[in-house]
Amino acid sequence: MLLVLTGVTAVSVALLAVVNELTQAPIAEANARALNEALRVVLPEYDNTPAAESDTLRTTDAQGKEHAFIVYPAKKGDIQVGAAVEATTLGFGGDMKILVGFDAEGNIVDYSLLSHAETPGLGSKAADWFKQGKGNIKGLNPGKEPLAVSKDGGQIDAITASTITSRAFLKAVNEAYATYSGQEVDGVSSATQQATTPTDGASGATQQVQSADSTDVE
């Protein structure tokens, strides 16, 4: 029996290794496609390859905590016309990763919610909420005025019953702008380059949604 169990275990491990090898490349390719599609949405028109020219940057907040960001430059010829910044923040249900695109003046072109664990039907609305109506952040410049929800004296309407998610989202946008501009915004200091890290697209650009047991409200 011991020999049989050992044999079954060895075969199972070998099969898992084979499956992992076979699926690794397709998954990486799918992630790369998703990232490139997101970059085309959030950036002004460009003719370079932002994903291949990305930099990993780090900022330090007022509490001395470091935050990692990925910056994807958009260029036309030798002129930089903007950049997209991938930022991660703690939402209501867990980490929320967003990609925010800025033009050369620092105005928000668009954004893409890459992954999140917010409540379905509530916090998950962040994928579209901040692109329309009184929650629209497109065209705004966090350098002129940091983005904040109206409950905090800002100009942005929070997602209905999801103030925590909305605050976290806008905090990530402000930090993304601080990273892009090198200015201090909302307590986040200017970025310092740590390493140039060309990405292979495996940046988690696939939405991951988990249910939350409690309602996403403050």
C-alpha positions as CSV (number, residue, x, y, z in Angstrom):
1,M,0.0,0.0,0.0
2,L,2.9,2.4,0.8
3,L,4.4,1.8,-2.6
4,V,1.1,2.4,-4.3
5,L,0.5,5.6,-2.4
6,T,4.0,6.7,-3.2
7,G,3.5,5.9,-6.9
8,V,0.2,7.8,-7.0
9,T,1.8,10.8,-5.3
10,A,4.7,10.8,-7.7
11,V,2.4,10.6,-10.8
12,S,0.1,13.4,-9.4
13,V,3.1,15.7,-8.8
14,A,4.4,15.0,-12.3
15,L,1.0,15.7,-13.9
16,L,0.6,19.0,-11.9
17,A,4.1,20.0,-13.1
18,V,3.2,19.3,-16.7
19,V,-0.1,21.2,-16.4
20,N,1.6,24.2,-14.8
21,E,4.2,24.2,-17.6
22,L,1.5,24.0,-20.3
23,T,-0.7,26.8,-18.8
24,Q,2.0,29.2,-17.6
25,A,2.7,30.7,-21.0
26,P,-1.0,31.1,-22.0
27,I,-1.8,32.8,-18.7
28,A,1.1,35.2,-19.0
29,E,0.0,36.0,-22.6
30,A,-3.6,36.6,-21.4
31,N,-2.4,38.9,-18.6
32,A,-0.2,40.8,-21.1
33,R,-3.1,41.3,-23.5
34,A,-5.3,42.5,-20.6
35,L,-2.7,45.0,-19.5
36,N,-2.1,46.3,-23.0
37,E,-5.8,46.7,-23.5
38,A,-6.1,48.6,-20.2
39,L,-3.2,50.9,-21.2
40,R,-4.8,51.7,-24.5
41,V,-8.0,52.8,-22.6
42,V,-6.3,54.9,-19.9
43,L,-3.5,56.6,-21.9
44,P,-3.5,59.4,-24.5
45,E,-2.5,58.3,-28.0
46,Y,1.1,56.9,-28.0
47,D,3.4,55.0,-30.4
48,N,5.8,53.4,-27.9
49,T,5.4,50.2,-25.9
50,P,4.6,51.4,-22.3
51,A,4.6,47.9,-20.8
52,A,8.1,47.2,-22.0
53,E,9.4,50.6,-20.7
54,S,7.7,50.5,-17.2
55,D,9.5,51.5,-14.0
56,T,8.8,50.2,-10.5
57,L,8.8,53.2,-8.2
58,R,8.4,53.6,-4.4
59,T,6.9,56.4,-2.4
60,T,6.9,57.0,1.4
61,D,3.8,58.3,3.1
62,A,3.5,60.6,6.1
63,Q,3.8,57.5,8.4
64,G,7.0,56.4,6.8
65,K,5.3,53.4,5.1
66,E,6.6,52.5,1.6
67,H,4.2,52.0,-1.3
68,A,5.2,50.4,-4.6
69,F,3.9,51.7,-8.0
70,I,4.5,50.7,-11.6
71,V,4.7,53.6,-14.1
72,Y,4.0,53.0,-17.8
73,P,5.3,56.0,-19.9
74,A,3.3,57.0,-23.0
75,K,5.4,58.6,-25.8
76,K,4.9,60.0,-29.3
77,G,8.3,59.9,-30.8
78,D,10.7,61.3,-28.2
79,I,8.0,63.3,-26.4
80,Q,6.3,61.9,-23.3
81,V,2.6,62.6,-23.6
82,G,1.6,61.0,-20.3
83,A,1.8,57.9,-18.2
84,A,-0.3,55.3,-16.5
85,V,0.4,54.4,-12.9
86,E,-0.6,51.1,-11.3
87,A,-1.4,51.7,-7.6
88,T,-2.7,49.3,-4.9
89,T,-4.8,50.4,-1.9
90,L,-6.7,48.7,0.9
91,G,-10.4,48.8,0.1
92,F,-13.3,47.5,2.1
93,G,-12.8,43.8,1.2
94,G,-9.1,43.7,0.6
95,D,-6.5,45.0,-1.8
96,M,-7.8,47.1,-4.8
97,K,-5.4,47.6,-7.7
98,I,-6.1,50.3,-10.2
99,L,-4.4,51.7,-13.3
100,V,-4.8,55.5,-13.8
101,G,-3.7,57.3,-16.9
102,F,-2.6,60.9,-17.0
103,D,-1.8,63.3,-19.8
104,A,1.3,65.6,-20.0
105,E,-0.5,68.2,-17.9
106,G,-1.5,65.7,-15.1
107,N,-5.1,65.5,-16.1
108,I,-6.8,62.1,-15.6
109,V,-7.5,60.5,-19.0
110,D,-9.2,57.3,-17.7
111,Y,-8.7,54.5,-15.3
112,S,-9.1,50.7,-15.1
113,L,-9.9,48.7,-12.0
114,L,-7.5,45.8,-12.5
115,S,-8.4,43.7,-9.4
116,H,-10.4,44.0,-6.3
117,A,-12.2,42.1,-3.5
118,E,-15.1,44.6,-2.9
119,T,-18.7,43.7,-2.3
120,P,-20.5,42.7,-5.5
121,G,-23.2,45.3,-6.4
122,L,-21.7,47.8,-4.0
123,G,-17.9,48.5,-3.9
124,S,-17.5,46.6,-7.1
125,K,-19.2,49.5,-8.9
126,A,-15.9,51.3,-8.7
127,A,-15.1,49.8,-12.1
128,D,-17.4,52.3,-13.7
129,W,-18.7,54.7,-11.1
130,F,-15.9,57.2,-11.4
131,K,-16.3,57.6,-15.1
132,Q,-19.8,59.1,-15.1
133,G,-22.1,61.5,-13.4
134,K,-21.1,63.4,-10.3
135,G,-18.5,60.7,-9.5
136,N,-16.6,61.3,-12.7
137,I,-12.9,61.9,-12.2
138,K,-11.9,62.0,-15.9
139,G,-10.3,65.3,-16.9
140,L,-9.6,66.2,-13.3
141,N,-6.1,67.1,-12.0
142,P,-5.3,65.9,-8.5
143,G,-2.3,68.3,-8.5
144,K,-4.7,71.3,-8.5
145,E,-6.9,69.7,-5.8
146,P,-6.6,66.2,-4.3
147,L,-9.6,64.1,-5.0
148,A,-12.0,63.5,-2.1
149,V,-15.6,62.4,-1.6
150,S,-18.2,65.0,-1.0
151,K,-18.7,63.8,2.6
152,D,-15.1,64.8,3.2
153,G,-15.5,68.2,1.6
154,G,-14.5,67.0,-1.9
155,Q,-16.1,67.3,-5.3
156,I,-16.7,63.5,-6.0
157,D,-19.9,61.7,-5.1
158,A,-19.1,58.4,-3.3
159,I,-20.5,55.1,-4.5
160,T,-23.9,54.6,-2.9
161,A,-23.4,52.7,0.4
162,S,-19.7,52.3,-0.3
163,T,-17.9,55.3,1.2
164,I,-15.0,53.2,2.4
165,T,-14.4,51.8,-1.1
166,S,-14.7,55.3,-2.6
167,R,-12.2,56.9,-0.2
168,A,-9.8,54.1,-0.8
169,F,-10.1,54.4,-4.6
170,L,-9.6,58.2,-4.6
171,K,-6.6,57.8,-2.2
172,A,-5.0,55.4,-4.7
173,V,-5.7,57.9,-7.6
174,N,-4.1,60.8,-5.5
175,E,-1.0,58.6,-4.8
176,A,-0.8,57.6,-8.4
177,Y,-0.7,61.2,-9.4
178,A,2.0,62.0,-6.7
179,T,4.1,59.2,-8.2
180,Y,3.6,60.5,-11.7
181,S,4.3,64.1,-11.0
182,G,6.9,63.8,-8.2
183,Q,4.8,66.2,-6.1
184,E,3.4,65.6,-2.6
185,V,-0.3,64.9,-2.8
186,D,-2.5,63.8,0.1
187,G,0.4,63.0,2.4
188,V,2.3,61.0,-0.2
189,S,5.9,62.2,-1.0
190,S,7.5,62.3,-4.3
191,A,8.6,59.0,-5.9
192,T,12.2,57.7,-6.0
193,Q,13.1,55.2,-8.7
194,Q,14.2,51.8,-7.3
195,A,14.5,49.7,-10.4
196,T,13.5,49.6,-14.1
197,T,11.4,46.5,-14.4
198,P,10.0,45.6,-17.8
199,T,6.8,43.8,-17.2
200,D,5.7,40.6,-18.9
201,G,2.1,41.5,-18.4
202,A,1.6,39.4,-15.3
203,S,0.3,42.3,-13.3
204,G,-3.0,40.9,-12.2
205,A,-5.0,42.6,-14.8
206,T,-7.8,40.1,-14.3
207,Q,-10.7,41.1,-12.0
208,Q,-10.9,39.0,-8.9
209,V,-14.1,39.4,-7.0
210,Q,-14.8,37.9,-3.6
211,S,-18.0,38.2,-1.6
212,A,-18.0,40.2,1.6
213,D,-20.2,39.1,4.5
214,S,-21.1,42.6,5.7
215,T,-22.4,45.6,3.8
216,D,-19.7,48.0,2.4
217,V,-20.8,51.1,4.3
218,E,-19.1,53.4,6.8
